[in-house]
């Protein structure tokens, strides 16, 4: 698996703590250098210190004795996923959320791309536990995993719909701020987030 992330270490940490030995991360694409990525993976304010060994080594990451190649490419098509043996790329930069942009990962040699956000032009949007039975490996290569709100809400609605039927619904969401939203005033391209 390959990770194209804008939150250094978070996707990698999730995989290493939940899927250790099941899913191997061969490479990470992040514009942050390996030393900073290693530090952010090891010391996380929200999740605490990573329990294993993490270090940077010649521009790559060493996590629990395994080497993970680090790329710093702005164009997904320039990342040699195929050469790294990567079948699946998790696209979580928030930048390449349409199929045309995300297809760059396929040009780099990946076989499948999962966009961790709402997307446009994707082959299918899948919410696990709700509609994953619709996935067809032969024709779905660029997949959206919808939004965090959709993943939380759709699973509850499915249970209600299956048990009682739902004709109409209304929901409100309260969302914590994200890495792109400052809690203090600052310059930002979107003045609502300044």
SENUTI-972178 format. One record per residue: x, z, y of N, C-alpha, C in turn; residue in one letter. Coordinates in steps of 0.001 Angstrom, whole numbers, plus 524288, in hexadecimal, padded with zeros to 5 digits. Atoms other than C-alpha are relative to their C-alpha. Layout:
N
XZYXZYXZYa/...
END
This chain:
194
80348800007FB6E8000080000800008037980000804D5x/7FD5F7FFEF7FAF8804397FDAA80DF77FC698024A80419x/803057FDAA7FBC97FFEB804CE81A2D801A57FD9F8052Bx/7FF07801C17FAAA7FEBC7FEC0827AB7FD2E803EB8036Cx/802707FB987FD697FC7280AB88300C8018F80092805AEx/7FEA87FE8F7FAA67FBE880F6183DE680070805E880080x/7FF927FA4A800077FBC781DC883A2D8044C801597FC1Ex/7FB927FF8A8038A8095281FAE8348D7FF71804757FC16x/7FFD17FC21804228093382692827967FACE801CD7FDD8x/804E87FDC2801CB7FABF829FC826867FE097FD607FB03x/801AA802B8804BE7F6F881F7481CB4803BB800F47FB82x/7FC0B7FEFF803FD803A28216E8156D7FF5F805847FDDBx/800A97FA9A801C58018E83015814EC7FB25800857FC9Ax/804CA7FFBC803197F3A782E7981008800F97FDE37FA88x/7FEE380237805237F874825C280511803998038A7FCD6x/7FC2C7FCD5802D9803F382E6A8017A7FDB0805257FE16x/802337FAFE801A37FBD283ADA800D27FB587FF5D7FC58x/804AB800B3803427EFB6835267FA44800E17FC797FB4Ax/7FF66803F9804127F4A8829DF7F204805737FFC47FDB4x/7FA9280019801D78029982D967EE8C8003A7FE457FA4Fx/7FF678020B8054180690825CF7E2A17FBE77FC0C7FE6Cx/80424803B58014E7FA1D81D997E2BD800707FAFE8032Cx/7FF91804777FC767FBFE814AE7EE818053C80068802C5x/7FAD87FFE57FD8D80993811357F32A7FFEF7FD0380522x/7FF538029B7FAF780BD580E3680171805777FDB580002x/7FAF1802AD8001D816A88040D8017F8022E7FF3580570x/7FE34801377FAB781720801768101A7FC03801CD80405x/803327FE717FB88811FE805F481D378019A7FC9B8049Bx/7FED9802BE7FB23810E97FDDD8298D7FE228036F80473x/8013E7FC967FB9E8115F80629835C18040A7FF0880436x/7FC588011E7FBC78175C803AC8430880367804AC8015Ax/7FCCD7FB567FF3D81CCE81182842D2804A87FFCC7FC47x/7FB55800258035282A978131A83D717FF7E803CA7FB66x/800417FCF1804D482D0B8191A8300780113805C7800E8x/7FEDB7FA7D7FEF2832D4825B78358A7FB2B802D48020Cx/804BC7FDA17FDD88267C8286B83D5D7FBBE800407FBDBx/803DD7FFFA8043A81DCB82480831EC80108804697FC2Ax/7FEA07FBD0803A78252682DDE829077FE7E8054E80244x/8014B7FB077FD7582385838F2832C97FA16800DA80027x/805A97FF797FF97815008363F834DA7FD6F800BD7FAAEx/802037FF2E80546812B383598826348011F805957FE37x/7FE617FAC7801C081A1B8423B823BE7FD2A80459802F6x/802517FBDE7FCBF8146084A0F82F197FB147FDF68029Ex/804F8801DB7FDF9806008479A831C77FCDF8049C80223x/802CD7FBBB7FD747FE878502183B607FADC8013C7FD41x/805107FF24802817F19284E388344480071801B87FA55x/7FFCF7FF28805A27F5BB84E658260580470803857FE3Ax/7FBB17FC9180169801B9856FA82667804B97FCFD7FE0Ex/7FB1880260801C180F3085474820FD7FF427FD747FAA8x/80033802BC805048104C84A678161B8032C8031F7FC09x/7FD5D7FC91803B7813F8851E6809C3804CB7FDA27FD55x/7FB978027F8029981DB8847E5804B1804827FEFC803AFx/7FB628014B7FCE482A6E84246809B47FF207FAC8802BDx/800B0804B47FCD5829C783846814B2804C37FF5D80376x/7FBA5801257FC7783503831BF81BC8800377FA258010Cx/7FEF2805807FED1838DF8250382238805497FEAC7FDA8x/7FB25801AB802728437781D3281B6A800DF7FA3C80132x/7FEC18056C7FE928493B810DF8217E7FB397FCEC801C2x/8048F802B27FDDF83C9380D838287F7FB42800087FC7Bx/8046F7FF928038E833D08104581CD47FEAA805C07FF42x/801937FAA28012282C9B81C658183F8016B801667FA6Ax/7FF447FDD48053983057824C380CAB7FC03804697FF8Cx/8040E7FC10800CB824AB82C88807C280049801C97FA59x/7FF7E7FDC28053C826D7835697FC2B8037A7FCA47FC83x/7FC2D80307802F38326282D0F7F7FF7FECF7FA397FF76x/80164805908004182B4381FFD7F910800FE7FD6A8053Ax/7FF03802F47FB3E82F5B815C0802E57FB307FCCD8016Dx/8046A803047FDFC8249380FD480B428020D7FCC280487x/7FE158039F7FC098283A803D38132D7FCB480084804F2x/802B77FFAE7FAF9824D4804B7821A5800E87FAF580307x/7FFCB804A47FCB3821B57F8848297B7FDDB801688055Ax/801FD7FF477FAA981F197F7BD838197FE8A7FAB180236x/801BB8053C7FE7F817F37EAD38397C7FAD680047802E9x/804F0800517FD1D80D647E7C5843777FC547FBEA7FDA3x/80311804258026B808C47DBE583BA67FFBD800FF7FA1Fx/8006F7FED9805948036B7DF2A82E12802277FBB47FC74x/7FE11804538033A807457D1A882907805E98003F7FF3Ex/7FA4E7FF948005B815957D54582B42801CD804627FC58x/7FE9E7FBB68038C815207E0E9821FB800357FDC87FA74x/7FF808025E8053A81A3D7DCB48148E7FDA1803687FBAFx/8029C7FCB1803D7810227E43C80CAF800F07FE117FA70x/7FF4C802318053C811677DB02801218054C801447FDB3x/7FAB57FEC1801D3820117DD2F800348007D805B87FE72x/7FFD97FA638012781D747EBD97FFBB7FC7C801707FB63x/803827FEF080462813C47EA727F4827FADF8027F801A1x/804C67FD9D7FDF4808677EE9E7FD197FB4F7FC8C7FEBEx/804E0802BC8012B7FB037EAA67F7EF7FBE08010F8042Bx/804117FE397FC707F2B47F24A801978027280236804F0x/7FE4F7FDD27FAFC7F4DB7F4FC8100E7FB65802DB8026Fx/803D87FD1A7FCF07ED5C7FF818173A8014E7FEF8805BAx/7FF44801647FA7D7EBEA7FA52825227FD5B8042C8034Fx/802477FBAF7FD037EA1D8065782DA0802468007C8057Cx/7FE097FFD27FAA27F0128029C83AA87FB8D8001A803F5x/8044F8008A7FC547E2C18003E840C0800747FB0E8033Fx/7FF0F804CA7FCFD7E83A7F3738461B7FE037FB347FD16x/8013B804B08030E7E61D7E99A83B1D7FADE800C27FD10x/8050E7FEC4802547D7AA7EBFA838DA7FC7C7FB447FF3Fx/803168048E8017F7D3197DE0B83782802E87FD2A7FBA9x/7FDC980274804AC7D5477D5C482B76804897FC6280144x/7FBCB8039D7FE9B7DD9F7CBAD8326A80523802F0800D3x/7FB427FCED7FF117E7447D5FF83711801E0802A77FAFDx/7FE8D7FD2C804C67E7007DDDB82A6C802167FC5D7FBCAx/7FE1B803B5803F27E9817D18382277805E47FF368005Ax/7FA52800327FF9F7F7817D2348277D80291802F87FB8Fx/7FDDE7FD01804657F9CF7DC7081CF6800017FCB47FB05x/8003A803798048C7F58E7D274812C6804517FBE780057x/7FBC1803CA7FF3F7FF137C89981899805498026E7FEC3x/7FB2F7FD3880140809A27D2F6816DF80091801327FA38x/7FF947FF60805A6806A57D364808597FC7B8040F7FD8Dx/803B17FC3E802477FC967DE3A806BC7FB6E7FD077FD9Dx/8047A802878027F7F1117DB067FDF47FAD1801C980258x/804C47FDBF7FDD07E6F67E3EB804588015C8031D804E0x/7FF6C7FCDA7FB457E5287EA62811997FB10803458009Ex/804607FC967FEB77DC8B7F62881437800C6801BF805A2x/7FFDF7FE7D7FA7F7D9B37F80C822A97FD2C8053A80071x/802387FAB57FFD17D74A806708256A7FCAF800D3804E3x/803417FFCB7FB4D7CDAD803868305F7FBC37FBD87FF7Ax/803B5804587FFF27C1BF7FB3B8333D802EE7FAF680143x/7FD2F804ED7FF5B7C5F97ED04832A87FC307FB9880124x/80330804B17FF5C7C1257DF67835BB802567FBB07FCA7x/7FE488045B803397C1CD7D3C582CAF8022F801917FAB8x/7FDFB7FE2A805037C5BC7DC31821147FCC07FDC67FB89x/802D4801F98048E7C1E27D806813617FB7E8039B7FE8Ax/804137FC2C8012C7BA187E48D81172801728053280292x/7FF337FA9B7FE447B85E7F231817097FE2E803877FB95x/801227FC82804657B8D07FCB780C9D80028805AA801D3x/800057FA577FF587B4F680AFA80DAC7FFB8802397FA76x/7FFCF7FDEC805517B909811DA8012D7FB6E803B07FF06x/8047E7FCCD8015E7AD82818057FA5B7FAE47FDD0801FEx/804C08024A7FDCD7A3EC80F78801BB7FF427FA6B7FE0Bx/800A48057B801887A677801177FF10804D37FDB87FD55x/7FB3E80203802737B36D8001B7F7CE7FED97FCA87FB37x/8017080357804657AC1A7F9A87EC877FFBC7FA408019Ax/8002F805677FE1A7AB867ED5B7F5178055F7FD698002Cx/7FAAA8021D7FFB07BA5A7EBC27F4F2800F77FC267FB94x/7FE918040E803C17BECE7DF417EE2C805B77FE9C800F3x/7FA5C800CA7FF587CD8B7DEB17EC4A801717FA448008Ax/7FEC3805927FFC97CD227CFEA7EACD7FF167FDAA8056Ax/8011D802637FAEC7C7997CD7A7F85D800BD80392804B5x/7FF5D7FC5C7FB9F7C9CA7D9AD800B3805BB8018C80091x/7FA757FEE77FF167D7AD7D9F6805FF800F88031C804FCx/7FFA77FCF57FB297D58A7DF9F8139A7FB1B8035C80043x/804427FC4D800937CD377EBBF812BC8002E803E58047Fx/800557FBD97FC177C8887F4DC81D647FDF9804E67FD52x/801DA7FAFE802087C6D08033881A257FC448028C803E2x/803B77FE2B7FC067BD5A80484825AD802868040E8038Bx/7FDF57FC077FC677BEC180FC182F407FFB48055D7FD73x/800417FAA58020B7C0D781E3A82CFC7FA6A8020780059x/805697FE527FF617B317820A0832247FC987FDA07FBC0x/8030A8029F8040F7AD5281693828D28010E8026D7FAB0x/7FEB37FDAC8050E7B49781C7481D487FD77805597FF55x/802867FADC800557AF2B829F18206F7FA177FF827FF8Ax/805AC800597FF987A15A825A88237C7FD857FCE87FB88x/8025D80374803E679EDC81AC8819A97FF5F802A37FAB4x/8006F7FD61805117A1808235580DD87FB51803BA7FFEAx/804907FC7D7FFC07975282D52812517FAEB7FCDE7FFF9x/804B48033A7FFC078D69822B6815867FED97FD9A7FAADx/800D1802488053178F7481C798082B7FD5C803E67FC5Ax/802657FBFB8035078C2D8293D8014B7FA40800AB80172x/805687FF707FE3B77FE782ADA809907FCC07FB357FEA1x/802D7804D98012077C0781C9E807E77FEDD7FF7D7FA2Bx/800CD8006C805A877DFA81CC77F9307FBF2803EB7FE0Ex/8039A7FBEB801C5776348296F7F7C57FA877FF758024Dx/805117FFE07FD5576B498279E801B77FE7F7FAE4802ABx/800EC804B57FCF576CB581A7D8088F800A680127805C8x/7FF417FF747FA5C770AF818D4816B77FE407FAE980284x/801DB804A07FD447695380F7881F888029F7FF688054Ax/7FD8D800047FADE76F278132382CBA80356804E480077x/7FCBE7FB677FF377799481C5C83163802907FFE380555x/7FD377FF7D7FB127809E8213A83D5A8043A8040D7FF26x/7FBC77FC3D8009378DA4827F683DDF803118005480508x/7FC657FF317FBA4796AE82D8D848068051D801D87FDAAx/7FAF17FE34801E57A51182FB78463D802FF802798047Bx/7FC6A7FD8C7FC4D7AE4E838C784D3C805617FF5D7FD96x/7FAEC80181802207BC218342284B8380453802B28030Cx/7FB837FDB77FD4A7C8B483B3184E87803287FBA180283x/7FCC8803FD7FD817D2668343B85729803F67FDDE7FC14x/7FC3C8028E803757DBDE82AC3850C28054E7FFBA802B5x/7FAC08007B7FDC47EA4D82802852E38001D7FC81804CCx/80025803937FB917E66C81D7885C947FD0C80252804A6x/802FD7FD8B7FBD47DE4C826D2864CF802E1804E4801CCx/7FD107FB917FDE87E5CD8301186D7D7FC50804718016Dx/8032A7FB877FE667E0CE83DBA86FE2801268018C805A5x/7FEC37FF557FA787E73983D9587D51800327FAA280291x/7FFEA804F37FD2D7E70183318887E0805347FD357FF44x/7FB5480345800667F091827EA885F87FE667FA51800A4x/80120805987FFB77F1B3819308876C7FE1A7FE1A7FAB3x/801F280258804D47EA268115C87D727FD727FADA80171x/8025F805167FF0E7E5AA8033D87C6F7FA15800428005Dx/8059E7FF297FFC87D7BB8082587A7A7FF1E804D38036Ax/800797FBB07FC467D45F810828865D7FC9D8047F7FE02x/803237FBBE8022D7CA4F8183587E898035F803CC7FCE2x/7FC757FCB28030B7D5C381D74876928049A801EB8033Fx/7FB9A7FE857FCA07DEC281FB6882467FFD8805C28015Fx/
END
